[in-house]
């Protein structure tokens, strides 16, 4: 995946080397659903529902006299993404074994920069276009929730929220100071376009771990709970397998 990231970045730099041959083409909105999970986390048990909501702009090479004119495009925008996973583990609690099942839900603001190739199918009905795209993405965690969903009976469940607001005391926010909100990753996918609609199937993979440490769940202290129940934080990288639908709202050249 890192090789794909580097290839996309190199392609982007090459295309932008002659910006006089490029122009903004169209813009629209996107919505997507899929499976989000964490890799490199030994306790990850199942994915959660991943989601994407955002907008995009497309940059084409209509003024170019080369193959760029009909083949290549750039696309960027802003997305609000839902990422995370379910996890479980068995812990030793004194002389007893305690089983925990929990979840990690986080919402990221994402900026993707994609390099794409599209090809119109040579069929009788025109307007059917296949595409392939790849490129880097930068994300920042806005808010989320970690917690126990099901644990050993007689042990109270617990959960904790985090956000980017500055409300509350510094001490109450220290519980999430170790979480890495910043992420850099890569997106790779294929698309099918017809008229104003584009359906895409893609992989969104983060390169930076959500927290420091080994491939185990990290224990933090829920300062907001007077009983000081420990809440489990999963380590690993965000990964999502998404199906999205874009709708073209308009064109810049009209």
N, C-alpha and C positions, 0 to 999 in steps of 0.2 A: 504493500500500500504506500510506503514511503517513496518507492520508485515512481509510482503513479503521480504522487504529489510533486516530485521534482520535474517530471516530464511536463505536467500541466503548467508549472511555474515557468519553465523554459519556453514553452509555447506561448504563454501570455506575454513574456518579455519580448519575444520575437515579433509577435503581432503588433505590439504597441510601439515598435521601433519606427513605424511610418504612419502616425496617426492621421495624416492628411487624406489617406485612402479609406478611412473608416468613418462611420457615423452611427448615431443612435437610431435604432430601427423601430422597436415597439416596446410596449410596457404592459404589465398586467398583474394579476394576483395569483397566488398559489395556495393550495391546501393539500395536506397529505396525512396519511395514517400508515402505521407499520409496527414493527417490533423493535423495541429498544432494550439493550442489555449492557452488561459490563464484561469485558474480557480480562484475563489475568487475575481473576478473583476466584479463588478456590471455593468460595461459599455461594457463588451465584447459582440459583436454582432454576429460575424461569424469567423470561423477558416480561416487560410491561408494555402497555400500549404507548407507542411513540406517536407524536403528532407534530405537524408543521403548519404554520400559518404565516403568510408574508406576501411580499410583492417583489417584482423583478423588472429589470430593464435589459434589453438586448442590444448589442453593439455589433453591427455587420460591416462588411467591406464592399458595399455596393459600388463604390467609386473606383475600386481596384480593377485593373485590366488583367490580372492574373487569376489563378484558380481560387484565390481567396474570395472572389466576388460571389460565387455560387456555393461554396463549400463550407467555409469557416465562419464562426461567430463567437462572440464573447457574451457572457451573461452574468449579471450580479444582482444584488438586492439586499433585503433584510428579512430574516425569518425569526419567528418565535418558536422554539423547539422544546418539546417535552422529551426528556431522556431519563434513564434510570434502570432499575432492575429489582427483582425479588431475590432474597437470599435466605439461607438457613444455615445453622450450625448447632453442634452439641458442645456444651461447655461443662466443665467440672465445677460444681458449686459445693465446696466442702466435700462431704462423702456422697453427694448426690450428683447425678447428671441432669443438666438442664438443657432443654431443646428450645431454640429460638427460631422463629420465622419472621422476617421483617421485610421492609421495602425501602427503596431510595427513589424519590421523585424529584427531579430538578428541571427548571425552565431556563433556557439559554436564549440570548439574543445573538443571532449568527449573521455574519457577513461572508457569503461565498463569492468566489471569483472563478468562473468556469470557462474553459476553452472547449468549444464544441465543433463537430462536423455533422452536417445534415445532407441528406441525399433523398431526392424525390423519386419515388418508385415509378418505374417505366410501365405503368399500367394505363388502361384506357381512360379511367376516371382520374383527372389530375388533382393535385393537392394533398396526396398522401406522402408524408415525409418521415423518414427514419433518421434518428440521430444518435450520436454517442458523445458524451461529455466527461470532462475530468478537470479537477482544479482544487486549489487550497480553500480552506474555510477557517475563519477566526470566530470564536464564540466566547461569550461572557455570561456567567451564571447570575441570574437576577434573583431568584428565590427557589425554595424547595422544601422538602420535608423528609426526614428520616425517622424510622420508628419500628417498633415491634408490632406485628399484626397478630401473631399467635405465639404464645410461649407456654412453658410448663405451668400447669394449674398451681394456684396459690402465689405465683410470682406476678406482681402487677405489670400490666403493659405500660409502655411509655412511648413518647414521640417528641420530636423537637423540630421547630421551623427555623429557617434562616432566610434572610433577605438582604438587600443592599441598602436598606434605610439606616439612618443614623439615630433612630429613636432608641430610647432605653440606655441603661448604663453600659459602660465599657466592659464591666465584669460579665454582664449577661450575654455579651456578644463574643466573648473570648472562647466560648465553647465551640465555635465554628471557625476560629482563626486559621486552623491548619488546612481547611478546605481550599483547594485550588479552583477558583472560579474561572480562571482564564484557560482557554483550550485552543489549540491549533491542530487542524486535521486535514483530511482530504475527502473529496466526494468523487465517486465514479458511478456512471450510470448510462442507461439507454433510454431513448424517448421515441414516441410516435405522435406526430402532429397532423391534425386535420382541421382546416379552417382556423377558428379562434381557439381551439382546444389542443392541449399537449399533455399526454400522459407519460409519466417518467417512472422508471424503476431504478433505484440507486442505493448505494451503500454510503453511509456517512460515518467515518471512523476518526475518533480523536486520538492524538498522539501523546497528550499529557495526562498523567494520572490525576484522579480527582483528589487524592490525599497521599501524603508521604507514608512510607512504610513498606513492609513486605506484602505478599499476596495473601493477606488475611484481613478479616474485618477488624477495624480499629474501634476501640472502646473510647467513648467520650462521656463526659459527665453532663447530665442535663441539669444545669444550674437553675432552670426555671421550675424544677420539681423539688419540693422540700424533702422528699425521701431520697434524693440523689440517686435515682435509678439510672443505670448505665444504658445508653442508647448506642446501637451498633451502626458504624459507618463503613460502607463497603469501599475497598480500594480497587483500582483498575482504571480502564479507559472506556469512555463512552463509545458504543457501537450501535448503529441503527440501520435497519433494512426497511426502506420506505417506498411507498407507492404514492405519487403526488399527481395532482391535476392542475395545470395552469390554464388560465383563461385570459386571452389577450383583450385588453380594454381599448387600446388605440395604437396608432402609429405616429411617430415623430415627423415623418416626411409628408404628412397630409396637411 
